[in-house]
Structure formats: structure tokens, C-alpha cells
């Protein structure tokens, strides 16, 4: 990933910039608060310096409804520590209540499609706001009848279907705590997550579809139920087969028939009350049960979706995800700002990679989101949606999950839509949002994220913990945010919480990404810092290697690892997956090395190149750099990572064999 270009690939016109919701917020600050900001950088400086006034302005601008007034915007037990920070002390709110503020008969609440519906020619179905409310009232009433109350946990193993949204809203409406996993997770992986939080109710589907195949999960859900002794009831969602039913379970349809009041009864909870539990990937140990607050996620989602993604009332918002990724929770948040949520259940590449672009056209999607890996797959497959689709409604394309390289930016503008706004967005499960992302008032440059988000005091530290500009550095956050975890579940003394973010720099959040803040105050992410390459004292981001190597026509995927050797030596092997029918020749190795040398430096050139069948990925689509490094360093693969957290666990075997071959 070379230095950013000086010519933008996209520039918003004056009308787009002036009519953006971010500009509306800046005007509101001037009119209501007497605060004038020359530009976004000026506004950002204020937002991370005067935290109390900034976050109170977000509360006021969005007219957040509290059942009791707050008496303090920020309470910090000590200024030297972010853990324990409380926000809007005294306020009582409800996330679902704010979603239903946008109830209307003018547009649907949810639009849905799946592999199964596409195969049947049904394409899209819609759920009205009235029907959504009816279902949420019924489910919340049933949960209360089962004794589920404030603070109790409701967990789900569901595909990305409307029932999942209904179940979350019902759980949140009564003040209970939500947690979900995707049905493509291994059973042991789900058990590792849900056992920590001792749920009362499990809502489970009999299976899901992927690549045209129905995948039955009945036996897995039976095993899961036996592994969760705290469970009192199981709700069964027959997604694949209406005749199939887990014994001693309650059918979803029967829950929906629960006699219930005509209107929703929202339970107000303290601002800092848990809303949901998300989980770390679990590739290097037991998954961390990351717990967020109702109010923190409410404010953060309102801020990002409105000011940084410009999502408006009545627009349609889609982000390809599963219920096991934080982007599902974030996408549901689009309903907070009055958007219609668009869902898709199934594989992004079945029957081909055009399926999601066809959904965007048929669903009149205004904001389309997906993982960087999806866009790169489209690029390598040579598809060009703009040749067959108008995508006239499409305003923005979002990318997250891993760094989107320059060629990904180019493909979107050349092959999807030349005047679309590309939002490269990065944050994580840690905050259920982003730290850096889009700005409707700024241009877009290839390979570069537009800005640090309001209220996110992001900086880059060098090896001496000093801030640097236009140089590679460790990504840190210097001030607390409302959507940072309130705690990790079952973590006495916040030991895991503290060791996860604050061990390197006491009182400062180390996120684990390797970044460069450019002269424009944009941000380029170079990959995880714990997988950073360090040759001759120079740190190299792995994303740079992948960007260059995977641009070659014969290379489909790659993984680079840096290994410290005895005597201060360093060994950097590059593993490549080649396209069908291609083998690794001396000429191709030379081409790979020359490409890296030409684009970057001799330090980027690997010591050796090896061909593998596939790169190991987590279920959420991240390359498994650190566990592979551990395996190559001699650790047993079973100790390096949990195979249940992987999309393709058998891919680890080739690295174990690699170690054995090098020893022989």
C-alpha cells in the first residue's frame, strides 16, 4: 500500500457537502451553541478536547429521550484510567424505543432476501412497521411471562433473518441483555461464548443455507442446550423445515401468537446498563465477552450513521453480515435514524458474486456495505456491476473487516459507480462501531480512510510512545468513548479488560492496528500490529505486502509471517495461493519479489515464497497471522488457536506439515 495519492478519486460536489447531515450539525452548533468551526479538522479538535460539551451536543442534536434526567455527562473515577468511566449519569433510556420513534406506514421497517427466496424467484419480502411492532410486542410479552427481566441474558443462534431483529428488539425492550452467534460457528465455539454469560433463553434456528445447500443444525442445537445449564426455555425457529422441531422447545410461531398488549412497553434502564455481549474471535484463547452499554451504543450509532455515513430518514441501509459479527448490530442501528434495514441470508458468492449487487438494485439500496475481501473477490473475478445495473439509488459503499487497498478503491469507481461515495470504515467489536471512517464533506483518496471520527481521539505512536505524523505507528485512543466496553462479562477486577487494551500504555487504549495519519489527517491502516513485520528495526504493515502481491494476476491470496530467529536473525516467509492451474515457478517468485522491491523497498521482499492451498481465515473473514506465526515458531496448532473459530480449520494442517518438513 504505497503513499497516498495527491489527487482524489472522488470529491463531493458543493451541494452534497452543504446538504450533508454533518454540515447541518455544524450549523446547529453555531446557531444553538455559538460555536463556529472553519473545517472538519477544527470540529474534530473540539470534539476530542471538550468531551463533555461534544457528547452533550450529540445528545441534544438527536433529541435523545430519557425517562429521567442526567446529572453528569462524564464521571471518571480517575483521569489516569478509562475503565470505569460512566456517561450521562442518572439518565434512563431504551435503544429499541428510539428505533420505534420512526414507526410509519410510508415505508417498510425491514426488507429481506435469501438464497432460498432468490431460488424460488421471490426476490424480496418486506416487513411493515406495524407487523414488526406486533411481533416485538408478542415476543417481549412471552419473555416476560418466562420470568426474563432486566439484566437477564437472551441468546440466539440465528441466520441473518428478520426473526433475529425481532428477537433483539424484544429482548432490549424489556431491559434484558442480548447476545448472538451465527449458525456457521462450531458448537464448541458457541458454548465457549454463551456459557460465560449464563443465559435464561436460547432462540435457535434449525439451520441455514450457504452456497445453495441447506445445513441442518438440529443436533448442534441439541448439544448446545445440554451445555448451557442456566437455560430455562428454548425457542425454535424452523428456517429450513417447518416440520422439524427440537424436543422440549417452543415454536417461534407459537411465541408470536402470545396474547399481548396493543403497544410496546419499553423498560427504561440506566444509560450504562448492558445492551449486548459481543465476543473477540477466540483465536488466541477463550473469547472475551465484551459488554457494551445501551446508552453508549445509542449515542455512537446515531453519531456515526448520521454524521459520518449521512444515512437519512426513509433511505435503505444494507451491510452484508452474519449475526455473529458486530456489523450486524451496527446495521440494525440504521433503524435508529429512520432507515429501512435490508437483510440478506446466504453466501455472497452464490450463485455468483453479482448476487449482492443485484440485491442492491432490486432493493433500491442507498447505502451498501461489505467486507474488503468481498470487493477484492469481485475485482479478481472481473465483474463489473455498472455494465448490467443502474444502481441509481446507491449513494455510498462501505468497506470494513480488513484494509481496502488502492486497487479496491479503483475497482469500485471503475466497475460499480463513478460518482459513489466510498466509506472505508474501521473500528471493531471492541466499540461496536468505528474509530475512523467516512466524511460527506471531504474527498476520497485511494487507499486512505477519510478521517478520524468525531469524539475519537485517535493517534499514532512510534516505538517510544511519541505521537508521529505521516509515519507508521501504533494506533492508540487517548480519551474514553461512550461505546467502549463497560466491562468483560465474568472478568473480576477487569483483569482481561485491562490486559487487552491498556497493558502497553497505562491509561491509553492500544487498539492493535498499525496506522499512518497522513498530512491530510486521513488514516491508512497497515494491518494488525501484533503481526507487524520488523526487519532491521523498520516496521512493515502486512497489508502492504498483500496489496502488492495479490495485484499479480497469478496470485489469488497470500499470507506473510515474520519470525524472530536465534542470534537476532529474522526469517520472513511469504505463502501464496495461486489461481487454478498455476504453479509456483522461479519466474513467478522473481516477479513477486521484484514487485515488492519496486513498489516499496528491499525490506518488503520475503526470504522465501511457498505455495499453499488456502489461507486460514476466522469466521469473520480475518487472516490468521498471529496463530500461524505461533505454529511456525513451534507451538502445537491446538494451542495456537481454536479450530472452531475458523472458516477453514483444515488449512492449519499445511503449516504444521511445513514445520515438520523444515525440521527433517
C-alpha positions in Angstrom: 0.0 0.0 0.0 2.0 3.0 -1.2 1.9 6.5 0.0 -1.5 8.2 -0.7 -2.1 9.9 -4.0 -2.4 13.7 -4.1 -5.4 13.6 -6.5 -8.7 12.5 -5.0 -10.6 9.6 -6.7 -13.9 11.3 -5.6 -14.8 14.8 -4.4 -18.3 15.6 -3.2 -19.9 18.5 -5.1 -20.8 21.6 -3.2 -24.5 20.7 -3.0 -23.7 17.3 -1.5 -21.4 18.8 1.1 -23.6 21.7 2.0 -26.7 19.5 2.4 -25.0 16.8 4.4 -26.1 16.0 7.9 -22.6 16.7 9.2 -22.9 20.3 7.8 -26.4 20.5 9.4 -24.8 19.6 12.7 -22.1 22.2 12.3 -24.7 24.8 11.5 -26.7 23.7 14.6 -23.7 24.1 16.8 -23.3 27.7 15.5 -26.9 28.6 15.9 -27.6 26.9 19.2 -24.2 27.0 20.9 -22.4 29.9 19.2 -19.6 27.5 18.1 -18.0 28.2 14.8 -15.6 25.7 13.1 -13.7 26.6 10.0 -13.5 23.0 8.8 -13.7 19.4 9.9 -10.3 19.3 11.5 -11.3 22.3 13.7 -14.5 20.5 14.6 -12.7 17.2 15.4 -10.2 19.0 17.6 -13.0 20.4 19.7 -14.8 17.0 19.8 -11.8 15.3 21.4 -10.8 18.1 23.6 -14.1 19.2 25.2 -15.6 15.8 25.6 -18.4 16.8 27.9 -19.7 19.5 25.6 -19.3 17.4 22.5 -21.2 14.4 23.7 -23.9 16.5 25.3 -24.3 18.2 21.9 -24.8 14.8 20.3 -27.5 14.0 22.9 -29.2 17.3 22.2 -28.9 17.3 18.4 -30.5 13.9 18.2 -33.1 14.7 20.9 -32.3 11.6 22.9 -35.3 10.7 25.1 -34.5 9.9 28.7 -37.1 8.8 31.3 -35.0 10.5 34.0 -32.6 13.4 33.6 -28.9 13.0 33.7 -26.9 14.9 36.4 -23.4 14.4 35.0 -22.2 13.9 31.4 -19.0 12.1 32.3 -17.8 10.6 35.5 -14.2 9.3 35.6 -13.0 7.6 38.9 -9.5 8.7 37.9 -8.2 10.7 34.9 -5.4 8.2 34.6 -7.8 5.3 33.6 -10.6 4.9 31.1 -12.0 1.8 32.7 -14.9 2.7 35.0 -15.9 5.8 33.0 -19.6 6.4 33.2 -21.7 8.6 30.9 -24.9 10.6 31.4 -25.1 9.5 35.0 -28.8 9.4 36.1 -30.3 9.0 32.6 -32.5 6.0 31.8 -33.0 5.1 28.2 -34.1 2.3 25.8 -32.4 1.6 22.5 -35.5 -0.2 20.9 -37.7 2.7 22.0 -35.6 5.1 19.9 -35.9 2.7 16.9 -39.7 2.7 17.1 -39.8 6.5 17.1 -39.6 6.1 13.3 -42.6 3.8 13.0 -44.5 4.8 9.9 -46.9 3.4 7.3 -45.0 5.1 4.5 -42.2 2.5 4.1 -41.3 -0.9 5.4 -39.2 -1.5 8.5 -37.2 -4.4 7.0 -36.6 -5.7 3.5 -35.3 -9.2 3.3 -33.9 -11.7 0.7 -32.1 -15.0 1.0 -30.6 -17.7 -1.2 -33.8 -19.7 -0.8 -36.1 -16.8 -1.8 -33.9 -16.0 -4.8 -34.0 -19.6 -6.0 -37.8 -19.6 -5.7 -38.0 -16.4 -7.7 -39.4 -14.4 -4.8 -36.5 -12.0 -4.6 -37.6 -9.6 -1.8 -40.0 -9.6 1.0 -40.9 -6.7 3.4 -41.9 -6.4 7.0 -44.0 -3.4 7.8 -43.6 -1.3 10.9 -47.0 -2.4 12.2 -46.1 -6.1 11.8 -42.6 -5.5 13.3 -44.3 -3.9 16.3 -46.8 -6.7 16.6 -44.1 -9.4 16.6 -41.8 -7.5 19.1 -44.8 -7.0 21.4 -45.6 -10.7 21.3 -42.0 -11.9 21.9 -41.3 -9.3 24.6 -44.6 -10.3 26.4 -43.6 -14.0 26.1 -40.2 -13.3 27.5 -41.7 -11.5 30.5 -44.0 -14.5 31.1 -41.0 -16.8 31.3 -39.5 -14.6 34.0 -37.0 -12.8 31.9 -36.3 -9.4 33.2 -33.8 -6.5 33.4 -30.3 -7.8 33.1 -31.2 -11.4 32.2 -29.5 -12.8 29.1 -31.3 -13.9 25.9 -29.0 -15.6 23.4 -29.6 -16.6 19.8 -28.1 -18.8 17.1 -29.9 -17.5 14.0 -29.2 -16.7 10.4 -29.4 -13.1 9.2 -33.2 -13.1 9.0 -35.9 -10.7 10.3 -36.6 -13.0 13.3 -33.2 -12.1 14.6 -34.0 -8.4 14.6 -37.4 -9.1 16.2 -35.8 -11.2 18.9 -33.2 -8.5 19.7 -35.7 -5.7 19.8 -37.9 -7.7 22.1 -35.0 -8.5 24.4 -33.9 -4.9 24.5 -37.4 -3.6 25.0 -37.7 -5.4 28.4 -34.2 -4.4 29.6 -32.6 -7.8 29.1 -29.2 -8.4 27.5 -28.8 -9.8 24.0 -26.1 -12.0 22.6 -26.0 -13.8 19.3 -23.8 -16.2 17.3 -24.1 -17.2 13.6 -25.1 -20.8 12.9 -21.9 -21.3 10.9 -20.0 -21.2 14.2 -18.8 -24.6 15.6 -20.8 -25.8 18.6 -17.8 -25.7 20.9 -17.2 -22.1 19.8 -20.8 -21.1 20.7 -20.5 -22.9 24.0 -17.3 -21.1 24.9 -19.2 -17.8 24.3 -22.6 -18.4 25.8 -21.5 -20.4 28.9 -19.8 -17.2 30.2 -23.0 -15.2 30.4 -25.4 -17.9 31.7 -28.5 -17.2 29.5 -32.0 -17.9 30.5 -33.5 -18.3 27.0 -32.0 -19.6 23.7 -33.6 -18.7 20.4 -32.3 -21.1 17.8 -32.8 -22.0 14.1 -32.8 -25.5 12.7 -30.1 -24.4 10.2 -29.1 -22.0 7.5 -28.3 -22.0 3.8 -24.9 -21.5 2.2 -23.7 -21.9 -1.4 -27.1 -23.4 -2.3 -27.0 -26.1 0.4 -29.2 -26.3 3.5 -27.1 -27.0 6.5 -29.0 -28.7 9.4 -28.0 -27.6 12.9 -30.6 -29.5 14.9 -28.1 -31.9 16.5 -25.7 -29.0 17.2 -28.5 -27.0 18.9 -29.4 -30.1 21.0 -25.8 -30.3 22.1 -25.7 -26.6 22.8 -28.8 -26.8 25.0 -27.2 -29.6 27.1 -24.1 -27.4 27.5 -26.0 -24.4 29.0 -27.3 -25.5 32.4 -28.7 -22.0 33.0 -31.2 -22.3 30.1 -34.9 -22.3 31.1 -36.5 -22.2 27.7 -35.6 -22.8 24.0 -37.5 -21.1 21.2 -37.2 -23.0 17.9 -37.2 -21.2 14.5 -37.8 -23.7 11.7 -36.0 -21.8 9.0 -35.2 -24.8 6.8 -38.0 -27.2 7.6 -41.4 -26.3 9.2 -41.9 -29.9 10.2 -38.6 -30.2 12.1 -38.6 -29.3 15.8 -36.2 -29.6 18.7 -37.8 -31.6 21.5 -39.0 -29.6 24.5 -38.8 -26.3 22.6 -41.4 -23.6 21.9 -42.1 -22.8 18.2 -41.4 -19.3 17.1 -44.8 -19.2 15.5 -46.4 -20.0 18.9 -44.5 -17.3 20.6 -45.8 -14.8 18.0 -49.3 -15.9 18.9 -48.8 -14.9 22.6 -51.7 -12.7 23.8 -50.1 -9.3 24.2 -51.0 -5.6 24.7 -51.5 -3.4 21.6 -48.5 -1.3 22.2 -44.9 -1.9 23.2 -43.9 -1.3 26.8 -40.3 -0.2 26.9 -38.3 -0.7 30.1 -36.0 2.2 30.7 -32.6 1.2 32.0 -29.6 3.3 33.2 -27.5 4.7 30.4 -24.6 2.5 31.4 -26.7 -0.7 31.6 -25.6 -3.6 29.3 -27.2 -3.8 25.9 -25.4 -6.8 24.4 -22.4 -9.1 24.7 -20.1 -9.4 21.7 -17.1 -11.6 21.5 -13.5 -11.5 20.4 -12.5 -14.0 17.8 -11.2 -16.5 20.3 -8.2 -17.4 18.0 -5.7 -17.0 20.8 -7.7 -18.0 23.9 -11.2 -18.1 25.3 -13.3 -15.5 23.6 -13.6 -12.3 25.6 -17.2 -11.5 26.4 -17.2 -7.8 25.5 -20.2 -6.0 27.1 -21.4 -2.6 25.8 -23.9 -0.1 27.3 -27.4 0.8 26.0 -26.7 4.5 26.0 -23.2 4.3 24.7 -24.2 2.3 21.6 -27.3 4.5 21.2 -25.2 7.7 21.0 -22.4 6.2 19.0 -24.7 4.7 16.3 -26.7 7.9 16.0 -23.4 9.9 15.6 -21.7 7.6 13.0 -24.7 6.6 10.9 -25.9 10.2 10.6 -22.8 12.4 10.6 -20.3 10.1 9.1 -22.4 8.0 6.8 -25.1 10.5 6.1 -28.0 8.0 6.4 -31.3 9.7 6.2 -34.9 9.0 7.2 -36.5 6.8 4.5 -33.3 5.5 3.0 -32.4 1.9 2.7 -29.3 0.5 4.5 -27.6 -2.8 3.8 -24.4 -4.3 5.2 -23.6 -7.9 4.3 -23.1 -9.6 7.6 -24.0 -12.5 9.9 -25.5 -12.4 13.4 -22.0 -13.2 14.7 -20.3 -10.1 13.5 -20.6 -6.6 15.2 -21.6 -5.1 11.8 -25.0 -6.9 12.3 -25.6 -4.9 15.4 -24.3 -1.7 13.8 -26.6 -2.3 10.7 -29.6 -2.7 13.0 -28.6 0.7 14.4 -29.5 2.2 11.0 -33.2 1.9 12.1 -32.4 4.5 14.8 -32.1 7.2 12.2 -35.2 6.1 10.3 -33.7 3.9 7.6 -35.2 0.7 6.3 -32.9 -2.2 7.1 -32.1 -4.5 4.2 -31.0 -8.1 5.1 -29.6 -11.0 3.1 -29.1 -14.5 4.3 -26.7 -16.7 2.3 -23.3 -16.7 0.6 -22.0 -13.5 -1.0 -20.7 -15.6 -4.0 -23.7 -17.8 -4.7 -24.7 -18.4 -7.5 -22.1 -15.8 -8.3 -20.6 -12.6 -7.0 -23.3 -10.4 -8.6 -25.9 -11.6 -6.1 -25.4 -8.7 -3.7 -25.2 -6.1 -6.4 -28.5 -7.5 -7.8 -29.9 -7.2 -4.3 -28.8 -3.5 -4.2 -30.6 -2.8 -7.5 -33.8 -4.7 -6.7 -33.9 -3.4 -3.1 -33.2 0.2 -4.1 -30.4 0.3 -1.6 -28.9 3.7 -0.8 -26.1 2.6 1.4 -24.3 -0.7 0.6 -21.7 -2.2 2.9 -19.5 -5.3 2.9 -16.1 -6.7 3.8 -13.0 -5.6 1.9 -12.4 -9.2 1.0 -15.7 -9.2 -1.0 -14.8 -6.2 -3.1 -11.4 -7.7 -3.8 -13.0 -11.0 -4.8 -15.3 -9.1 -7.2 -12.2 -7.3 -8.7 -10.3 -10.6 -9.2 -13.4 -12.2 -10.8 -13.5 -9.4 -13.3 -17.2 -8.5 -12.7 -18.5 -5.0 -13.5 -21.9 -4.3 -11.9 -22.2 -0.9 -13.7 -22.4 -2.8 -17.1 -25.6 -4.5 -16.2 -27.2 -2.5 -13.4 -28.1 1.2 -13.0 -27.7 1.3 -9.2 -29.3 4.8 -9.4 -30.3 4.8 -5.8 -26.8 4.0 -4.5 -25.2 6.9 -2.6 -22.4 5.2 -0.6 -20.4 2.0 -0.5 -18.9 1.0 2.9 -16.0 -1.3 3.4 -14.6 -2.8 6.6 -13.2 -6.0 8.1 -9.7 -5.5 6.7 -7.8 -2.7 5.0 -9.1 -2.0 1.5 -6.1 -1.4 -0.8 -5.9 1.2 -3.6 -6.9 -1.3 -6.3 -10.1 -2.0 -4.3 -10.9 1.8 -4.4 -10.2 1.8 -8.2 -12.4 -1.2 -8.9 -15.4 0.4 -7.1 -15.1 3.7 -9.0 -14.4 2.0 -12.4 -16.7 -1.0 -12.2 -19.5 -0.1 -9.8 -20.3 3.6 -9.9 -18.0 6.5 -10.7 -19.7 9.1 -8.5 -20.4 7.0 -5.4 -19.0 7.9 -2.0 -16.7 5.1 -0.8 -16.6 4.9 3.0 -13.6 2.8 4.3 -14.6 2.2 7.9 -12.5 0.7 10.7 -13.2 0.0 14.4 -14.3 -3.3 15.8 -16.2 -5.4 18.2 -14.4 -3.5 21.0 -16.7 -0.5 20.4 -19.3 -1.9 18.1 -18.6 1.0 15.8 -15.6 2.7 14.2 -12.7 4.9 15.2 -12.0 6.1 11.7 -14.3 6.3 8.7 -16.3 8.5 6.3 -16.9 12.2 5.9 -19.5 13.5 3.4 -17.7 16.9 3.2 -14.3 15.5 2.3 -12.7 14.0 -0.8 -11.8 10.3 -1.0 -8.2 9.3 -1.8 -7.2 5.8 -2.9 -6.3 3.5 -0.1 -7.0 6.1 2.6 -9.7 6.4 5.2 -11.2 9.9 5.1 -10.9 11.0 8.8 -10.8 10.2 12.4 -14.4 10.1 13.7 -15.8 12.8 16.0 -15.2 12.1 19.6 -12.5 9.5 18.8 -9.1 10.9 19.9 -7.0 8.6 17.6 -3.3 9.0 17.4 -0.2 7.1 16.1 2.6 6.2 18.5 6.2 5.4 17.5 8.3 2.8 19.3 9.0 5.4 22.1 5.3 6.1 22.6 5.6 9.5 21.0 2.9 10.8 18.5 4.0 10.7 14.9 2.6 12.1 11.6 2.9 10.6 8.2 4.9 7.7 9.7 3.9 4.2 10.6 2.8 4.0 14.2 0.7 2.1 16.8 -2.9 3.1 16.8 -4.0 4.5 20.2 -7.1 6.2 21.6 -6.3 8.9 24.1 -9.7 9.6 25.6 -12.7 7.5 26.5 -15.7 6.9 24.3 -19.3 6.1 25.4 -19.3 2.8 23.4 -16.1 1.4 24.9 -16.9 -1.8 26.9 -18.4 -1.2 30.3 -16.8 -4.5 31.3 -16.0 -8.0 30.1 -18.5 -10.4 31.4 -17.2 -12.5 34.3 -13.9 -10.7 34.5 -13.1 -10.0 38.2 -11.2 -6.8 38.7 -11.3 -6.0 35.0 -8.1 -8.0 34.5 -8.8 -9.3 31.0 -10.2 -5.9 30.0 -7.1 -4.0 31.2 -4.7 -6.5 29.7 -6.5 -6.4 26.3 -6.1 -2.6 25.8 -4.1 -0.9 28.5 -1.1 -3.2 29.2 1.2 -1.4 26.7 0.4 2.2 27.6 -1.3 2.5 31.1 -4.4 4.7 30.8 -4.2 4.7 26.9 -6.1 2.4 24.7 -3.8 0.4 22.4 -6.1 -0.9 19.6 -3.7 -3.3 17.9 -3.6 -1.8 14.5 -0.6 -0.3 12.6 -1.6 3.0 11.0 -0.3 6.2 9.4 -2.1 9.5 9.9 -1.5 11.4 6.6 -0.7 15.1 6.0 -4.5 15.4 5.3 -5.4 13.9 8.6 -6.7 10.8 6.8 -5.7 7.4 8.0 -4.1 4.4 6.3 -4.3 1.0 8.2 -1.5 -1.5 7.6 -2.8 -4.5 9.4 -2.6 -5.8 13.0 0.4 -4.5 14.9 0.8 -7.9 16.7 1.5 -9.3 13.2 3.7 -6.4 12.1 6.9 -7.3 10.3 10.1 -5.8 11.8 13.1 -6.0 9.6 16.3 -4.2 10.5 14.3 -2.1 13.0 11.9 -1.0 10.4 8.2 -1.9 10.9 6.2 -3.0 7.9 2.5 -3.5 7.7 1.3 -6.8 6.3 -1.4 -5.1 4.3 1.3 -3.5 2.2 2.6 -7.0 1.2 -0.9 -8.3 0.4 -1.8 -5.3 -1.7 1.2 -5.7 -3.9 1.3 -9.5 -4.2 -2.4 -10.0 -4.7 -2.4 -7.5 -7.5 -0.4 -10.0 -9.6 -2.7 -12.0 -12.0 -1.5 -15.4 -10.9 -1.9 -14.8 -7.1 -5.3 -15.3 -5.5 -4.4 -14.9 -1.8 -1.3 -14.6 0.4 -0.1 -14.7 4.0 3.2 -13.2 5.2 4.8 -14.0 8.6 7.9 -12.6 10.4 9.8 -15.0 12.6 12.5 -14.0 15.0 15.4 -16.4 14.9 18.3 -17.2 17.3 21.2 -14.8 17.2 19.0 -11.8 16.3 18.2 -13.2 12.8 14.8 -12.7 11.1 13.1 -15.0 8.6 10.1 -13.7 6.6 8.3 -16.4 4.5 5.5 -15.5 2.1 2.8 -18.1 1.5 0.8 -17.7 -1.7 -2.4 -19.3 -3.0 -2.3 -19.4 -6.8 -5.1 -19.4 -9.3 -6.4 -22.7 -10.6 -3.8 -24.4 -12.9 -0.9 -22.2 -11.8 2.2 -23.5 -10.1 4.9 -21.6 -8.3 7.8 -21.2 -10.7 11.2 -19.5 -10.2 9.9 -16.8 -12.7 6.8 -16.1 -10.6 8.9 -15.9 -7.4 11.2 -13.4 -9.1 8.1 -11.4 -10.2 6.7 -11.4 -6.7 10.0 -10.2 -5.2 10.6 -7.6 -7.9 7.0 -6.2 -7.5 7.6 -5.7 -3.7 11.0 -4.2 -4.2 9.7 -1.8 -6.9 6.6 -0.7 -5.0 8.1 -0.5 -1.6 11.7 -1.4 -0.6 14.1 -4.3 -0.3 12.9 -4.9 3.2 9.5 -5.9 1.9 11.0 -8.7 -0.1 10.4 -12.2 1.5 13.2 -14.5 2.3 11.3 -17.4 0.7 8.0 -17.9 -1.2 5.9 -21.1 -0.7 2.7 -22.2 -2.4 -0.2 -23.3 -0.2 -3.8 -24.4 -0.9 -5.6 -21.8 1.2 -5.0 -19.1 3.7 -6.6 -19.7 7.1 -9.4 -17.2 8.0 -11.5 -16.6 11.0 -15.3 -16.9 10.6 -15.5 -13.1 10.4 -13.0 -13.1 7.5 -9.7 -12.0 9.0 -6.4 -13.7 8.0 -4.9 -15.8 10.8 -1.5 -14.2 11.1 -0.6 -14.4 14.7 -1.6 -18.1 15.3 0.2 -19.1 12.2 3.3 -17.3 13.5 3.0 -19.3 16.7 2.7 -22.6 14.7 5.8 -21.7 12.7 7.6 -20.9 15.9 7.0 -24.4 17.1 3.7 -24.2 19.1 1.3 -27.0 18.7 -1.6 -26.0 16.4 -4.2 -27.0 19.0 -2.7 -24.5 21.5 -2.1 -21.7 18.9 -5.8 -21.3 18.1 -9.3 -22.8 18.4 -10.2 -24.6 15.2 -13.9 -23.8 15.9 -13.2 -20.1 15.3 -12.0 -20.7 11.8 -13.8 -20.7 8.5 -11.5 -23.3 7.1 -9.8 -25.1 10.0 -8.1 -27.8 7.8 -5.9 -25.0 6.3 -3.8 -25.1 9.5 -2.5 -28.6 8.8 -0.3 -27.4 5.9 1.6 -25.1 8.3 2.2 -28.0 10.8 3.5 -30.0 7.9 5.7 -27.1 6.8 7.3 -27.1 10.3 7.9 -30.8 10.2 9.4 -30.6 6.7 11.8 -27.9 7.8 13.0 -29.9 10.8 13.6 -33.0 8.7 
